[in-house]
Each structure stands twice: as C-alpha cells, then as structure tokens.
C-alpha cells in the first residue's frame, strides 16, 4: 500500500500503512458485507442475484449516500487479499450471476493481487461513483467485464455542495468515457460484458440530469443508460432542506421524456416505488443477509 497515496483524484498523500486516507481506507481491504443482490438492473441481477461485495470507505462521500454507514463511517471489517479471493469463490459457488465490486476504487492494487489468487469464472462488475483516475481504471480493466458507473453531477456547484468536489464532472466524465468503450454482450437477458451508466435524479436537479444525458449521448457509445428515481432521504442532510424529500413524478418525467425523445434505445427506467428503504442493504451485524 502506498505511503503517499495518490490513487484517487483527491490525492491526499496519506501513509495508508499507518493511517487512513480521505477515503477512509487504510492498509487492508475493508468490506461491510457481501451476498446475493436481487435489486440491480435485470441483466445484472438476473435469476440468482448479483454476487455483491460492498467495500468500506469512499473518496466521494456524497452527503445523502444511502450507504452512509460504510461510505462515511467505515462500517465493516478488514480482510486479507486471500480472504477476498475466497469470497469471490464462495459467491460463485452460491450461484451468483457475477461478482459485483461496489465502491472499490480505493483498493485497486489489493484487488489486482486478489484476482491473481483467484480469477472468477463469471463476469466481474465494477460498480463505481466514477470519481477515479483513468490510470487506476486502466490498471483494473483487464479483470473487469461489466462497468456499472454512476454519473452523478454535471454542475460543479451541485457536486461541490453535496460532496465538496467541484471537479466531479471533469474527473468522472473521463472515467465514464473510458468505461463506455466496453462493447456490450447481452445474451439471454444477462450482460456478460459492457457498460451501464447510471444516473440518480435528485430533488431540484432535473435540468442538471438533462445535461448529463446530453453528454452521455455525445459519446456515441452502445452503453446502456439507467435512469434512477430511487432517491430516498438518507445520510447527513440536515444542512440541505431540498434533499429532505423524495423526487416528484414531474421531476423524473422531465428527464425521462428527454431521454426517450433522444432516440437512445438501450435504456433502463425505474418506477418511483423503488424509493423505499426496503431496497437499501442492511449493513448491521444483526443478519448475514443484505436485505
């Protein structure tokens, strides 16, 4: 692990052998929980569920994160690379449709070592907030089959307000453009390779969402676009009154209509009924299950 960590765009320079970076990660891999996830996009969860590993810590740290306990408070435990490789094999044995790595960018070097110990025989999914360096993505790319990036904010003012990162779009657009190059291979309703760009519509941010859709369309990629309406007030949002409600049908429909009118064919849409805490993973130690 780096003694002057500049793995992510924050470039905090932490000595992760003795302390934690701004992402909250130290020398060892931190995971909160793993299991079969039934609520991803249909071509990801498929029949048996996505073999999802939730990593502790985050370099972006959105104020409203539904996984606030692991992204901000580092809930979970530390494991070795050998143990992570064993988790891959266990999920595969349990019938997982894929191995789904959630917010793992701050562990890239360790992940590569884990993959060298065990290479899954099922697709590997990179599930990310996209605030990551292109060189880190290039390093992990040989081990990834499906990219599942969030594209969160277009406006620097909005990203600075909710994350403290005014450079989010500049960084994330480069990362997503790289991931969207992965050609799609979907057979029998299952994605074996490709990219699904996700976007969560936020309260009062429909116009920002439309700008992100415009940018995505400019890529000319065969990547899918998943428009999510599941925003649920979570995290530390006392300072943000606008985030203390769910989005309205009108807000979602404004973005949906623009996306549908664009002619984009590879689209996932989400019913607003998905904005329910029942769909948020349970990271407590009260159960081994995710939901």
N, C-alpha and C positions, 0 to 999 in steps of 0.2 A: 504494500500500500504506500502511496506517495507520502513523503514527509513535507511536501509543499504542494498540496493538492490543487490542481487547476483543471480537473477532469470536466467540470461543468462550466457554463458561462459565468457563474458567479465568481469563479477564480479566487476563492477565499484564502488559498495558500495554507490551509490548516495542515498540521502534522497529525495525520489520522492514525498514526501508531500510538499516540498518547492522548489525543483529544478528538473532538468531533468537528466536522466541517459545518458550514451553514446549512447543509442538507440534513444534518443531524446524525450522519453516519460516522462510525469510527473505523477501526481496522478490520473488524469482522463483518460478515454479512448479517444484516438484521432482517428477520421476517416476522410478520404479525400472525399470519395464518395461511394455510393452503387447503385446497379442496376442489370439488367439482362445482362449477359456477353455471347455473342454468339460465341466467338472465343477460347474457351478452347478445350480440346480433345473432340471428338464427343460424347463419353459416359458420359462426364461431362456436356457439354452444351445442348446436346440432342435437343429437338424440341423448347423449350421455352427460353432457356438460363439459365445459372448458376446464382443463386442469390448471387452476389459477393459483399463483404464488404471489401474495401481497408482501412487498418489501417495505421495511420501515424507513422513514425519512423521506425528504423531498427537497429538491433545490428550488421549487417554485413557490410552494406553500400558499396557495390561494386561501383567502380568509374564510371562504364559505365551503371549503372542502368537505365532502360527505364522509371522507375517511380521515377526518381531522385527528383522531387519536393516533394514527400511525404516521401521518404526514407531518404533524407538528409536535407531537408528544412522544414519538418513537416507541409506541406500544409494540411489544413483541419480545423476541429473544434472539440472541446471537447464535449463529451456526457456522460450521466449517464448510469449505467447498465440497468436501467429501459427503457431508450430510445433505447439502443441496442436491448433489448428483443423485443421492439415494431418494430424495423427494421426487425428482423427475421420474425415476424408475417406478416408484410407488404409484404416482398418479397415472402413469402409463398402464400399470398392472390393474388399476381400478377402472380402466376403460375410458379414461379421458380422451376427448377428441383431439386435444392439442395440449401443449404446455404454454400457459399464458403468464408472462412475466409482467407484473404490474408495478410501474414506477421503479424501475431497476437501474436507471442510467448512472446512478452514483456508485454502482458496484460492477461496472463493466469489466475491469481487469480480473476480478474474482469470478465473475460469471464465465469468462472465457476459460479459466482454469477448471471450473466445474464441468463445462461442456467437454473438455478434453478427458475428463474422467468418465463421463457418460454422455453419449450423444443420443437424444431421444429418437425413436423410430417414427414418431408422429410429428406433425408440424409444430413449430415453435413460434409463438406470437409475442411481439414486442409492443406492449401496451403502455403508452407514454404521454406525458404532458407536453412533449416536444421542445421543452426548454433545455436543449442539449447541443453539444458541439458536433459538427459534422464529422470531425476526426474520430470521435468516440463511436458514432454510428458506423463509420466505415470499419472500425475495429470489430464490432459485434456482428456486422452484416453477414459474414459467412455462416453464422449459426442461426439466422433468423429466416423464417419462411413467410410469415404474415406480419405486416406492420399495422398497428392499430393506434395511430396518433390522435390525440386531441389537438384541435386548433381553436384556441380559447378566445383570444382578443386581437382585434385589428388596431384599435386606438391605443397609442402609448399612454394617454391619460387614464383610460379604463384599466389597463394592465398595471399601471403604477398604483392606482387607487386600491386594487384588490390583491396585489402581490408585492408591490414595491419594485417591480421590474418594468421600467418604461421601455426596455429594449425587447420585450417578449416577442412581438411580431417579427422584428428583424431577425432574431435568432430562430424562432420557430418556423418561419416561412422557408428558411434554408433547409432546416431539418426535414420538414414535411415534403418539400420538393424532392429531396433525396429519397425519402421513403415511398413516395408516389410513383417512382420509376419502376417499382416491383410489378411485373406483369401478373395479372390475375389468372388464377387457375381455380375455377369453381366447378366441382363435379358432384352430382347427386345432392345438391343443396349444401355442400361443405366446401369451405375455402381451404385449399391446400397451399396456395401462395397468393400474394397480392397485397393490397393496401386498402384499408377502410379509414377515411379521415372522418373523425367525429367532431361535432360541434354542439355544445350545450347553450341553448338560448337563455340569456339571463334577463331579469326584470329591467325594463327601460333600455335594453341594449339591442333591440331588433334591427336598427339601422347598422350597428356595428356587425351584427351577424350577416347582413346582406353584403357588406363589404368583404367579409371573409369568403362568402360564396362566390363573389365575383373573382376574387384572387384564385380560388381553387379551380374555377372553370378555365382561367387563363393558362393553367398548366397543360391542358390538353391531354390529361392522363386518363387511363382506363380505371383508375382507382374509384372505389365507391365513396359516397358521401352519406354519412349517418347524421341526420338532424334530430337532436335530442330535446325533449321538452320536460325532462325529469327533474328539473331544478327543485330542490327541497331546502328550505332554510336550515342550515347546519353551521357548525364551526363557531368562529368568533366574529359575529356580525353586529354586535351592539352599536358600532360606530357607523353602520351602513343601513339606515332605515329602509332604503329601496330594496335591500336584499331580504327583508323580513317577511316576504310574501312569495308565493309561487307565481310563475308567469301566467298571464291570461291567455285564453284561447286566441284572442285577437293578436297578441304579440307573436305567438307561434305561427299562426296562419299567415301573417305578413311575410315571414321568412319562407315558410313552406310554399306559398304561392310564387314567390320569386324563384325558388329552386325548381319548381315544376315547370314554370314558364321558360326556364333556361334551356330546356331540351335534354338536360342531363338524365340519362336512363338508369344508371347504377346508383339507386337511392334507397336508403332505409329511412322511414319516418316512424315517429313514436307517438303513441296515444298519451295524452296528458295524464291519464290514470297511472302512468308509471312514476309520477311524482308522489311516491309513497315511501315512508321509512321502512316498510316491509321489504323493499328491494335493496336496502343498504346492508352490506355484510356485517355480521356480528363478530367484532374483534375481541370480545370479552373472553375470559378463561372459563366461562360457565358452560361452554359447549365446544366440541371439536368441529361442529358444523359451521358453515359460512352463513346460513340463513335458517 
